[in-house]
Amino acid sequence: MRDDGPRWHPQLIAREGPPTHWVMLDARDAEAGTIDLRRTDDGPRYRVEYRGDLLGWATTLKTATERLHRAIISAGVPSGGINGS
């Protein structure tokens, strides 16, 4: 990761389509995940999905975008131990 440039908050790369629906793209500009604001019995919550799988619910858009951003970044990291073992 480059440290010489500005550090953007993941919320800045979330694109809002219709109201209350955000999409985040991966490095190849493919849709990686979505965030939807929903009404629940506990109040408004953000539903976070990564590639169609539910990651969870958040009480703030900031938390929702950070959770989705971590999933997108983690997908590009090889799994396994040190040196891929």
C-alpha angles and dihedrals in degrees: 000000000000116000098184097076135064118289111232124203111240089239088070092064094048110104118211114217115171112005114288094016121102129182127199121200129212125230090279092054091250119138106265101173149341139225122204128186109226137180112239135174087260093051132265114344135177114235110212122202129180115198090335096312119113111243094182145265130295134195094216135041089231092059092043094052093045091051092050092044091054090052091051093049093044091054090063094053117090115245125229135062131303111327090005094292 
